Each structure stands twice: as C-alpha cells, then as structure tokens.
Amino acid sequence: MFLSKSEKGLNALNYVLLGLVAFACLVPVWHVFCASVSDPQILNANTSIVFWPMGKWTLGGYEQVFSTKYIVRAYGNTIVYVTLTTCLGMLLTVFGAYGLSCKGLTMHRPLNFFLTFTMLFSGGLIPTYMVVRNLGMLDTVWAIIIPGCVSVYNMMIMRTSFSSIPDALLEAAEIDGAEHFTLLFRIVLPASKAVLSVIALFYIVQNWNSWFHTAIYVRQRELYPLQIWLRDIVISESTANLELDSGDVNQFNQTRMLIKYCVIVISILPMMAVYPFVQKYFVKGVMIGSVKE
C-alpha cells in the first residue's frame, strides 16, 4: 500500500514516541535487575541508574534473602493468598456478572444501580474494620482474602461481555432444555475466554501487590505476605521484624541496598512470567462488549 510522505512521517514519529515510552518502562526494571547482582560495596556508593552490573557479579543478595525464614514463608503466603483470592473472586464475579446480564432478572435495574453506587462511595476504613472485627476475622487468613476478593468494576466488565452474547444463541439452548447452569458453563463461559483471562490477570496483579489489608487487620508475622516485608525493607528500611541476630544485622546493613533490589526482583518475577501467557487476550478482553451494534 502506497503511503504519502506525511503518513510515513507520522508513522516514523509514532515509532519514535512508542520506542521512548517502551524505553522508559524497561529502564527501571533493567536497573533493578542489574543492581541486584552488583557488588554491594560499589552499589552503596552509587547514586545513578545502573545499566550494567557494577563490580563482580554476585548472587549473595538472593542467598541472604532466601535464608531469612520470614521472607521465604511470606513468599509462600503470597502465593496461597493470591490463588485463593483469585479463585474466589473469579467465582463470585462470574456468577454475579451472569445474573446481572440476564434481562429477565427481578430488580435488574436496582441491583445494577446498587453495585454501581458502591464503586463511587464506600463506608470507609473504620466501618470496614469494625465489620472485619465483629466477624472474628482479625489476625486470620480470611481478613486478607475476603475483604478484597470481589471487584465491582471487574464484575461490570464481565457483565458487559456476557450481555454481548447473541440472545438467539441462548434462546436456542433454552428451547433444547438448557437451564441457567448449562447456559453459563456450556455457552457463556466458553464464548468469553478472552475477558475471563483478563479479569483473572486483574485479580492476580491486584492481590499480588496488595499489602494494605494485611497491615490493618493482621499482627501475626507468620501470616504476612511478601509485600509487607518488601515495604519494611524498601520504604521503612527496618530490620526489626526480621528478628536477625547482631551478626546478621551488621551484614544486612552492609548489603541493605543489594537486598532491596533482590526483594523487588523476586516480587515482580512471577507477574512478569504470567503476563506473556495472557497478553494476547488483553486487548480483546478489555474491549470486548464495549461497542454494541
């Protein structure tokens, strides 16, 4: 296809701008990775961006991180929390979205209004804390899993996707004797793989990065996810929760910067590994159902 000079110039400008955006996104990740395998003494004195590992490459920071029992346990806790919260959230989101997409649902409009209202206004932190406390969930796993397991925003996206499925297809199945569970699991869900993948990714990333609920509702260190330790090490620069002896504290202080970068790397690697497998569904899943003919 023939392109005019103005179109070629516009394409070139787009490539340059997108390249700069991609570079700006990749530089922080590359900086953290290179710093995590750099010499700790040189790294402590460095104040600039690291484009290549400084000094002799070392995995000492990772060895020190994984030798801390609380961080290893927190890594496992995070995997468990993300798995349970994502599975429960997807289950509730699918059922809720399917019910809201049914045009014959009793009180269809009031329910949609009520859920949309919760997206704009909430009870606040104190009432939520009182509810969690009165349900006896403080200092338990459920205080981490239940309060944030469902997102109304994700449910509305999925509802819109389900609503875009042709009514004729569902009516044909109903004529053949299909009930709601058959319609959902045999027709609606197979036709919505893209949006299911994207919503699952949203839940995984949201729960993997979540630490606020734990900080509010949980005091037992054995239940902490990785993000709490990451916050203490990176932001607070605190070693109190790690329960290190004097020798380990001295070593930690000497390699503090190195350990910061190592903890950041091990916290982002799972998300970087998961994303490529669902990336092909991302654009389609986000846009599906947004335009109706």
C-alpha positions in Angstrom: 0.0 0.0 0.0 1.3 3.4 -1.0 1.9 5.9 1.8 2.3 9.6 1.3 5.2 11.4 2.8 3.0 12.8 5.6 1.8 9.3 6.5 5.4 8.0 6.5 6.5 10.9 8.7 3.6 10.2 11.1 4.4 6.5 11.3 8.1 7.3 12.0 7.0 9.8 14.7 4.8 7.1 16.3 7.6 4.6 16.3 9.9 7.0 18.0 7.4 8.0 20.6 6.4 4.4 21.3 10.1 3.4 21.5 10.7 6.2 24.0 7.7 5.0 26.1 8.9 1.4 26.0 12.4 2.5 26.9 11.1 4.5 29.9 9.2 1.4 31.1 12.1 -1.0 30.7 14.8 1.1 32.2 13.6 0.8 35.9 13.2 -3.0 35.5 16.7 -3.3 34.0 18.1 -1.0 36.6 16.7 -3.1 39.5 17.9 -6.4 37.9 21.4 -5.2 37.3 21.7 -3.7 40.8 20.5 -6.9 42.3 23.6 -8.8 41.1 26.1 -5.9 41.6 28.9 -5.7 44.2 27.2 -4.3 47.4 30.1 -2.0 48.3 30.1 -0.3 44.9 26.3 -0.3 44.9 26.1 1.5 48.3 28.2 4.4 46.9 26.2 4.6 43.6 23.6 7.3 43.1 22.9 6.9 39.4 21.0 4.5 37.2 22.7 1.1 36.8 22.8 -0.1 33.2 25.2 -2.9 33.8 26.1 -4.9 36.9 28.7 -3.0 38.9 31.8 -4.8 40.0 31.8 -8.6 40.3 28.5 -10.3 39.7 27.1 -11.8 42.9 24.0 -13.7 44.0 24.8 -13.1 47.6 21.8 -10.8 48.0 19.4 -13.5 46.9 21.1 -16.1 49.2 20.7 -13.7 52.1 17.0 -13.0 51.2 16.1 -16.7 50.9 18.0 -17.5 54.1 15.6 -15.3 56.1 12.8 -17.6 57.2 10.1 -15.0 57.4 10.7 -13.8 53.8 10.5 -17.4 52.5 7.3 -18.0 54.4 5.9 -14.7 53.2 6.6 -15.7 49.6 4.6 -18.9 50.1 1.8 -17.0 51.9 1.5 -14.6 49.0 1.2 -17.4 46.5 -1.6 -19.0 48.7 -3.4 -15.7 49.2 -3.3 -14.8 45.5 -4.5 -18.3 44.5 -7.4 -18.4 47.0 -8.5 -14.8 46.4 -8.3 -15.0 42.7 -10.3 -18.3 42.6 -13.0 -17.0 45.0 -13.1 -13.6 43.2 -13.5 -15.2 39.8 -16.2 -17.5 41.1 -18.2 -14.7 42.6 -17.6 -12.3 39.7 -18.7 -14.9 37.1 -22.0 -15.7 39.0 -22.7 -12.0 39.7 -22.0 -10.9 36.2 -24.1 -13.7 34.7 -27.0 -12.8 37.0 -26.8 -9.1 36.1 -26.6 -9.9 32.3 -29.9 -11.8 32.5 -32.5 -9.4 31.2 -35.3 -11.2 32.9 -33.7 -10.9 36.4 -36.1 -9.5 39.0 -35.0 -6.0 40.2 -32.4 -5.9 37.4 -32.0 -2.1 37.4 -32.0 -1.5 41.2 -29.2 -4.2 41.5 -27.1 -2.6 38.8 -27.6 0.8 40.4 -26.7 -0.5 43.9 -23.5 -2.1 42.7 -22.5 0.9 40.6 -23.1 3.1 43.7 -20.6 1.1 45.7 -18.0 1.9 43.0 -18.3 5.6 43.8 -19.0 5.6 47.5 -17.9 3.3 50.3 -18.4 3.0 54.1 -14.8 4.0 54.7 -11.9 2.3 56.6 -13.3 2.4 60.2 -16.7 0.8 59.4 -14.9 -1.9 57.3 -12.5 -2.6 60.2 -15.5 -2.9 62.6 -17.2 -5.4 60.2 -14.0 -7.5 60.0 -13.5 -7.4 63.7 -17.1 -8.3 64.5 -16.9 -11.2 62.2 -13.9 -12.5 64.1 -11.5 -12.4 61.2 -8.8 -10.2 62.7 -5.4 -11.9 62.7 -6.7 -14.7 60.4 -6.1 -15.6 56.7 -9.7 -14.6 56.0 -9.0 -11.0 56.8 -6.6 -10.9 53.9 -8.7 -12.9 51.5 -12.4 -11.9 51.9 -12.4 -8.0 52.1 -10.9 -7.6 48.7 -11.9 -10.7 46.9 -14.5 -9.1 44.6 -14.2 -6.0 42.4 -17.4 -4.5 41.2 -15.5 -2.9 38.3 -14.4 -6.3 37.1 -17.9 -7.6 37.5 -19.3 -4.8 35.4 -16.8 -5.5 32.6 -17.7 -9.2 32.7 -21.4 -8.4 32.7 -21.0 -6.2 29.6 -19.1 -9.1 27.9 -21.8 -11.6 28.8 -24.5 -9.2 27.6 -22.8 -9.1 24.1 -23.5 -12.8 23.5 -26.4 -13.0 21.0 -29.8 -13.6 22.6 -30.6 -16.1 19.8 -27.9 -18.4 20.9 -29.1 -18.5 24.5 -32.7 -18.8 23.4 -31.9 -21.8 21.2 -30.2 -23.5 24.1 -33.2 -22.8 26.3 -35.5 -24.4 23.7 -33.3 -27.5 23.9 -33.9 -27.6 27.6 -30.8 -25.9 28.9 -31.0 -24.3 32.4 -29.0 -21.4 33.7 -26.0 -23.5 34.9 -25.9 -25.2 31.5 -26.1 -21.8 29.7 -23.3 -20.4 31.9 -20.8 -23.3 31.8 -21.6 -24.6 28.3 -22.2 -21.5 26.3 -21.4 -18.2 28.1 -18.0 -19.1 29.6 -16.6 -20.8 26.5 -17.6 -17.7 24.5 -15.9 -15.4 27.0 -12.4 -16.8 27.3 -10.7 -13.5 26.5 -12.5 -11.5 29.2 -12.1 -14.3 31.7 -8.3 -14.3 31.1 -8.1 -10.5 31.5 -10.2 -10.4 34.7 -8.2 -13.2 36.2 -5.0 -11.2 35.4 -6.5 -8.1 37.0 -7.2 -10.1 40.2 -3.8 -11.8 40.2 -1.9 -8.5 39.9 -4.2 -6.7 42.4 -3.8 -9.4 45.0 -0.1 -9.9 44.4 0.6 -6.2 45.1 -1.8 -5.9 48.0 -0.5 -5.2 51.4 -2.9 -2.7 53.0 -5.4 -5.2 54.3 -2.7 -7.1 56.0 -1.2 -4.0 57.6 -4.7 -3.1 59.0 -6.1 -6.5 60.0 -3.1 -8.8 60.8 -0.5 -8.6 63.5 0.9 -12.1 63.3 4.2 -12.1 61.3 3.6 -15.7 60.3 0.7 -14.5 58.1 2.4 -11.6 56.4 2.6 -11.7 52.6 5.8 -10.7 50.8 4.7 -7.2 50.2 4.7 -6.3 53.9 8.4 -7.3 54.1 9.1 -5.5 50.9 7.5 -2.4 52.4 9.6 -2.6 55.6 12.9 -3.2 53.7 12.4 -0.8 50.8 10.5 2.1 52.5 11.0 1.8 56.2 14.5 0.3 56.0 13.6 -1.7 59.1 15.1 -5.0 60.2 13.1 -5.3 63.5 10.6 -7.7 62.0 13.2 -10.0 60.6 14.5 -11.0 64.0 18.1 -11.0 63.0 21.0 -11.5 65.4 23.7 -8.9 65.8 26.0 -10.5 63.1 23.1 -10.8 60.6 22.1 -7.2 61.3 25.6 -6.0 60.6 25.6 -8.0 57.4 22.2 -6.7 56.5 23.2 -3.1 57.0 26.3 -3.6 54.7 24.2 -5.1 51.9 21.0 -3.2 52.5 20.8 -1.7 49.0 21.5 -5.0 47.4 18.8 -6.8 49.4 16.3 -4.1 48.5 16.8 -4.8 44.8 16.8 -8.5 45.3 13.5 -8.5 47.1 12.0 -6.3 44.4 13.1 -8.7 41.7 11.7 -11.8 43.4 8.4 -10.0 43.9 8.0 -9.0 40.3 9.3 -12.1 38.6 6.0 -14.1 38.9 3.9 -11.3 37.4 6.4 -11.0 34.5 6.2 -14.7 33.9 2.4 -14.8 33.9 1.7 -11.8 31.8 3.0 -13.1 28.4 0.6 -16.0 28.5 -2.5 -13.8 28.8 -1.2 -10.8 26.9 -2.7 -12.0 23.6 -6.1 -11.8 25.3 -5.6 -8.5 26.9 -6.6 -6.0 24.2 -9.5 -8.2 23.1 -10.7 -8.9 26.6 -10.7 -5.2 27.7 -12.5 -4.0 24.6 -15.0 -6.9 24.2 -18.6 -5.8 24.8 -17.6 -2.1 24.9 -19.2 -1.4 21.4 -22.5 -2.9 20.6 -24.1 -2.9 17.2 
